[in-house]
Amino acid sequence: MIDAGLSARRIHALLAECGVAVEELTGILLTHEHGDHTRGLKSLATKNRIPVFATPLTVDSLRRSGVTADWNLFTSGAKFGLGELEVHAFSVPHDAADPVGFVVRRQGRGFAVLTDLGHATRQVIEAVRGVNGLLIETNHDEALLQQDTKRPWSVKQRILSRHGHLSNAAAASIVEQVATDVLRHIVLGHLSRDCNTAELALGAIGEKIPPGADVQIRCAPTDESGPVLRFAIS
């Protein structure tokens, strides 16, 4: 499992919908320490003794906030095995201790998780090019963010910074650069409830997919109670 940002109870329920018990998890991979990615970690890790894989700086940050776990450390840029999976962790620019994205491969197939970054470095582009499936952040529509009255200007500056979050346009540019003829699935995630819509995100990404390409583009549910999104890399 990658990240544990929902409550432990909700994670249990979602895994059950997929026919998986928490006790069956062989590990939890962490992208970074922010609460929306680690909310359920303490309960899951302590009660079920699930190995947690993270960078040393991410672990240090979580330890300071009282999280204990069976820590397994890796460095950014490392490749390591987890059961039948090969995991490649790569650095991403975000305002966290040592944030990473992941490419997970099995039997020649690859799935990338690219979320919580302000822009894509050359390293990021090269890491995710050629995967079969891609989960990418489409956090906000820039016009809606600028018009938003709930967020102070300082928060908007953070979101728009090079260590903030991807806009629809920025994500679409990344997709255009990394899409190859083996890419079959794109999942859009981390959408702001106030500053984005599924229609805007899907439209921005869809414009970068060549007509007739065999690619499914979907939005992950933004509501914690939403349905499980199912797909298969084939």
N, C-alpha and C positions, 0 to 999 in steps of 0.2 A: 504494500500500500504506500502511496506517495502522499505525505502530509496527513495531518489529523486535525483539521480545522473546525470540524463540527463537534458537537457534544459526543461523549462516549456512547450515550444511549442511542443517538441518531446514527452513529457509525455502525453500531451493532445491527440496527434495523436495516440499514442499506446493504450491508454485507449479507444479511439473511435473505434479502430480496434477490441477491445474486447466487444464493445457495452456498455461501461461505460463512463458516463460523470464525469468530475472532481468534479462537485458539489455533486455527489452521494457518494464520499468517506467519510467514517465515521472516518477515522484517517490515519495518516502517522506514521509508526514506524521507528525509526532511530537506526541503529546499532552503528554508531559513527559519528563524525563530519567532517571527511575528505571530501574534495571537490568533489571527484568522487562519493560520496554518498549523497551529499547535494546541488549539483549545482542548481537544480531547486526549492529548498525548499522555499527560500525567496519569490519568485514570486507566487508560488502555495499557500503558507500559508497566505500571506497578502491579495491576491486578492480574495481568495475563503473561507477564515476563516475555514480552515480544522484543527481540533485538531491534534497536533503533540505530540507524545509520545517518551520520551527520558529520560535518566538518568540525575540527576542534574549536574554532571560534563560536560556531553555533551552539555547541555543547556548553561551552563556558557561559554563554549568555543565558541559556536555559537553566543551568545549575544555579546561577545567581538568583533566578526567580523561583527556585525551590523544586524544580523538576528533577526527579531521579529516574534512571532507566538503565537497561543493559546497553550501554553505549558502545557502538562500533564506529571507530573514526576512519575517515577517508579525507584525502586532500583534494582540493579543486583540481580538475583535470585528470583525476584517477579513473581507472577502469577496474572493476572488481566483480567477482561472481556472487550471485545470490540464488542458490538452488540451480535451476536450469537457465537462469537469466544472466546475461552480461550487462552490467550497468556502467554507463559512462557519465560521470558528473563533470559539468563545465561551469565556469564562472559566469555570472550575469551581473549587470550593473543595477543595483538596487540599494536603498538605504537600510541595509541590514549588516550584521557582523561579517558574514562571508556567504552570500547567497549563491545558489547554484541552480542550474536546470539539469534535466536528466534525459538521456537516451537509453532506453531499455531494449535489448535485443534478445531474440530467441529463434533458433533455427533459421537464421538469415533474415528474419523480419524485425523491423524496428519501430518503436513508438517513442516520440519525444514529448516531454513536458516542459513548456516554455512559458513561465508566468512570473509576474512581479519583476519587471525590468523596465528601465526608462528608455532604452534604445538597444539595438542589436549590434554588438561588436562583430568584427570579422570572425573571431573565434566562435561566437554563437552561430553565425550563419553556417560556417563549415561544420559545426557539430551536428546540426539538425538537417542538413541537406541530405536527401536520399532516403528519408524514413518513409514508412508506409502509412503511418498515422501521426498526427500532430495535434496536441492540445496547446493552444496559444491564447494568451491573454488579449482580450479586446475590452479594456477597462472603460473607456469613455469616448464619447463624441466630443471633440474639442469645443464646438459651438455650444453644446448643452452644458459643458463644464463651465465655460465662461459666463453663461447666463444663470448658473445655479446660485440661489440665494442662501442656501444652508451652509456653505463652506466659506470660511474666510479666505482672503487673498493668499495668506501664507500657506494654507493647505492646498489651494489650487496651484501655487508655484511648486510645491513639493510634488504633486501628481504629474505636472507637466515637465518636471526636470529630467535630466538625463539619468537620474537614479530613482525615478518615480515609477510610473505605470504606462503601458502602451495604450495609445489611442487606437481607434479603429483604423485610421489611415496608416499609422506606424506598423500595426500588425499586418495590414494588407501589403505593405511594402516588403516585409519579411517573407510573407507567403510567396510573393512574386519571385523572390530571390532563391527560395529553398525548394520550391515545388519541382519535382521531376515526374517522369511518367510512371513511377511506382507509388506515388502518393495517392492514397485512396480515401482517407478519412481526415477531416479537419474538425476539431471540436473547439468552439469559442468559449472561453471561460473568464471568470473574474469580472463580469459585467457590472458596472455601477447601476444600482437601482434608480438613482436620480439623474444620472448624467449619460445614460445610454439606453438603447432599446435593442432587442434582438433583431428587428428589421434593419436598423442602421448598420449593426455589426455584420449581419449576413450579407447585406448589400455591398458593403465595402470590400469584404473578402471575395465575394462572388465575382466582382469586377476583374479580379486578378487571375481568375481561372479561365483557361482557354475554352472557347465553345466546344462542346462535345467531349470534354475531358471527363473521365470516369472517376469523379471525386464527389464524395458526400460531405456537405458542410452542415454542421448542427451547432446549436447553442446549448451548452450545459445549463441545467436549471439554476436560476439565481436564488430561488427560495429553498431553504433548508428542508422543507417538506415536499419538494418536487420529486418527480419520478426518477428512477435510475435510468441513465442513458446507456443503452446497449448497442454495441456494434462489434464486428469481427474484422480483423485484418486478414484479407484473403488475396 
